[in-house]
């Protein structure tokens, strides 16, 4: 008799029969396949009229779900497209557009064992609250020291990866929140080591700079539905104005900036290196491992970049802008923690960085939500994976060239509130490398109303 079993993250097909995706494992005298092909192999057995024993699944018990979700029309369309694609694929919706509710509705319809995989512990907590509120069940948790498996369970990417050999046969439905993380070298193995036939990816920013997003369709399916911010502004997201403010470096800052950039440019000129793409920059980075002059050039470039990002004139302009919008709930975004703490001390504003303890972070966000705090300054930690209460004003003081970062920061301002018009200000040092970086992330967007 042919049998198929789950074995520490892969499938064993016993019975000396060749199957799609199977490879012969001489150590055990059986075919072995990636767990993600479970449903394909079962379909092959049935279509070929091959008798077999299925010993793969070992799921937790089914629980009664009380569904309390009503979807918007575009959310219904997203779910419809996903269902039509054999319950596989990726949904791309802006921050604040309700991706979570689409996923919860999918759980309601499938009524099967589900693992929700998220990048941060804060998102674990947020999903647990949503599951309790809208499905009326307590969820399991696989994270850190917790290992509680229930019909609907929430896990971090780290835990889902590390425990794949144990969890891989316990769920029929996988939901990947912030699915762009799945494309990393390690996390992609989650998709390969779990048998779940139903797979849903959620993100506001599908594409990755390294282009590894191109492997996601083979792991969980194609993009089945996608909308951007402008598709939803007005009806579902708050209208907004984006404005870029250019500032000049001070005389001392400008001299230091030019001196450092000249070191960098001189090295490139001497070595006939042309920076036309991210790949060219990667090649330059590789040189720094064996060439001390390349390391010095990179350090000089980084010093110049830091001068441009952290210019004193930016702080003065920020102070002026805060006075222009007294009482408005505002978020200030920077790239480096040093600038976060400097702004926090200068303007007596609470700060959140990756070093902020979780309890303190929750307290700050709660006080921001109830209006005790009107402004928060943060680095990249609030860009993704934390449910930030409604704000109407955003200030980008510094950032990377990633369009994902820009989209996520803008999305923090767009939760729909009657009569609200959000404003995003980007403060950029004129005549520096930051201009090009800013244009790359915001794609030279003009004022939008």
Secondary structure, 3 states (H helix, E strand, C coil): CEEEEEECCEEEEECCCCCCCCEEECCCCEEEEEHHHHHHHHHHHHHCCCCEEEECCCCCCCCCCCCCCCCCHHHHHHHHHHHHCCCEEEEECCCCCCHHHHHHHHHHHHCCCEEEEECCHHHHHHHHHHHHHHHCCCCEEEECCEEECCCEEEEEHHHHHHCHHHHCCCCCEEEEECHHHHHCCCCHHHHHHCCCCEEEEEECCCCCCCCHHHHHHHHHCCEEEECCHHHHECCCECEEEEEEEEECCCHHHHHHHHHHHHHHHHHHHHCCCCCCCHHHHHHHHHHCCCCHHHHHHHHHHHHHHHHHHCCHHHHHHHHHHHHHCCCCCEEEECCCHHHHHHHHHHHCCEEECCCCCHHHHHHHHHHHHCCCCCEEEECHHHCCCCCCCCCCEEEECCCCCCHHHHHHHHHCCCECCCCCEEEEEEEEECCCHHHHHHHHHHCCCCCCC
